[in-house]
């Protein structure tokens, strides 16, 4: 049914009954590929500028393999987050150029070469926050951005941050990942006039309430220019940073 719709659109363009711009609008909202357990949105790249991202948590390895293969067969770049090594090993059997980042737990299959642009700087307050920071960095890189990392520069040793002021100044967008008290985004925002995306992590002792404490600190930042994503949501931060950088 959908193939017939596409043919009709193409024929209308060919016969000059439909303008190219109008045809693209129609194609943007054509349906998906239904696998029963998942409905793959192959047209998301056309609408959003980047393909659908696969969230692997709570999915079976078999489901992930099927989804990723379908997307790769559509000549789409593939990014899967919260993936286990077992999932990657099974994907690798079918797609040889699949890559895995153990820290961020992401699977990447790069089909299309992108020209890197701008610079996104990803900071982590502590080493314990790096897994979330890496997720943000990997997502931003996959979306075609130049990404620089600056890890373990939290406020417990502020001189570590201040010795990197040039890196802060050179970035177009800054992603800051912090647990515990979560105060690093406010500090950086007070130093530079860059858009800052703050990511609270679930790292910390009991009173951090698995990320609630840094989340509230970031939401209550007294320095303007800070927006906040969900707890441990490196993906959301990397994606949004890419939209700003674009």
N, C-alpha and C positions, 0 to 999 in steps of 0.2 A: 504494500500500500504506500509506504513512504518513498520507495523507489519510483513509483508512478508519479507521486507529487513532485519529486525532483525533476523527472523528465518533463513534466508539464511546465515547470518554471523555466527550464532550459529552453524549451521550444518557444515559450512566450518571449524570452530574451532574444532568441534567434530571429523570431518573426517581428521583432521590434514592438511587440505589444506590451512589453514590460521593461522598465528601465533597470540597469544593472544594480543601482542602489536599492531599488525596491525588491529585487530578487535576493540580494544579500540579507535584507531585513526578514524576508520569509524563511530563508535557510537558517537563520539564527535560532529560530524557535521550532524547527523540526524535531520530532521526538528522539527517543533514546533506543539503545539496544537492550532488550529485556532478557536477562539470564535466569529469571525466576527468583533467585535470591538477591539479585541486584539489577538496577536499571542504569546502564552506563550512558552518561551524557556526553556523547562524542562531539557535540556542537558547542561545548562550553568555551573552547579556545576561541571560537569565532565570536562569541558574545563577550567574553571576559578578557581575552588576550592570553590566557594560559589554560591548559587542559584541566579536567577534573583531577583532584588529588585524592589518592586512596588512603583512607584512614584504616589501618590494619587491626587495631585493637578490637578484640572480641569477635573477629572474623576467623574462620578456619584457614589453614594453610591452603587447602584445595580451593577455597573461594578466592583467596588472594591471587593464586596462580591463574585461575580462569579470568579474573578481572584484568590483571596485568597483561596477559597474553592478548586479550581482545583489544585493549587500548594500544598496545605496541603494534598489532597487526593493522591498526588504523593509521599507522605512521605518526603516531602521537608521542611526544615526550611523555614519560611516565615518572611520577613522583609518588612514592608511598611512604607514609609516616607511621611511627610506632610499630615498625616491622621487627620480627624476631629473626635471628640467624637461620632458623629452620625454614622460615618463609623464603628468605633470600636464596638459600641453597636449592630449594625447589624451583624458584623462578629462574635461577641461573642455568638449570638443566635445559630450559627452553629458550632462554634469551641470553646469549653469550656475553653481550656487552653490558649486562646489568651490573651495577656497582652498589656496594653496601658500605655505609658509615656506621661503625659499631657504637660510636659515642652518641650520635643523634638518632640511631635506629631508623635510618631512612634507606630506601631502595631508589636508585635513580637509573633511568634508561634514557639516554640522550640521543634523540633522533635528528634533531635540527640544530645546527650551529647558530648560536646567537652572538651578535656583536655586543660585548660588554660595555656598559655605560655607567656614568656617575660613580659615586662611592657610598656604600653603606658600611658604617662602623658598628660592629657588634661587641658590646662590653659584657663581661660577667663580673659580679662583685666578688665571687669566690670560685675556687676550683670545683666545689660541689655543685655549682650552677651551670657548669660547662655543657652538660648534656642538653639542657634546654637552649642554651646559647647556640650550640652547634646546629640544632634543628632550625633555628632562625637563620643562621648563616647559610646552611645548605639550601634552604628554600629560596633565599634571596639570590644565591648563585644560579640555581636552576632556572630562575626567572630572568636571567640575563644581566645581572648586576655585578659590578666589581665590589667585592666584600673584603673588608679587613677585620681581623679579630684582635681584641685586647682583653685578655683574661686575668682574673684575680687582681682587680684594682679597686677593691671595696674600701669603704670609709674607715675601716680599722687601721689602715695604713694609707692615709690620703696622699702622701708624697708619691706613691706609685701611680696614681691618677695624674697628678699635677706634672709629672715628668713626661707626660704624653699629650700636652696641650696642642701640639701641631697636628696630631692625628685627629683630635676632636674638631679642630678648626677646618681641616681638609674634607671632612665628611659632609655629604648632602643630608643624610638622615642618620640618626643614632638609635640603635636598639640596645636597651640596658636591661640586663637580666640579674635579678637579685632576690635572695631569700632573707631570712633573719629579720632585721628591722626594715629592709627595703628602701633605704633612704638615698641610695646612690643616684637615681634619676633626678631627684631634686637638686642635688649637689651639682651634677653636670649641667642641668638646665640653667643654673645660676651662673655658669661660666661661659656658655656659648649660646648663640642665637640660632640653634638648629632644631628642627622638629625631632622630638624624642618619643620613642615608643617604649614604654616600661612594661616589663614582664615579671610579675611576682612568681617566685617558685615555692614549692612545698618544703624547701630545705629549712631546717631550724629546729630548735627545741620546743617543748610543749606549748609555750605561750605564743608561738608563731601560728598555732592552730592550722598546720598544714598549708600555709600560704595566705591565710586570711589576714594576718597582721601586716605583712608587706603589701598586700593588695590595698588595704585601707590606707596605709602610709602613702602609697603612690597616688591613690585617688584624692588624698588630701594635700597633695603637693602645693606649697605656697609659691613655687616658681612656675609661671605660665609656659605653655609650649609642650606639656607632657600629656600624652594620652596613654591609657592603660588597657592591656588585653587580659584575658583570663589567666588563671593560675597555671603555670607550666606550659602555656600556649606559645611556644617558640614558632610554630607554624604560622599562626595568625600574625605574629609580629613581623616575621620575614616577608610574608605576603603583603601586608599593609605598607611596610617600608619600601617594597618594590613599586607599589602604586604611586607613592609619593615621589620616588626617584625617577619614575617614568616621565 
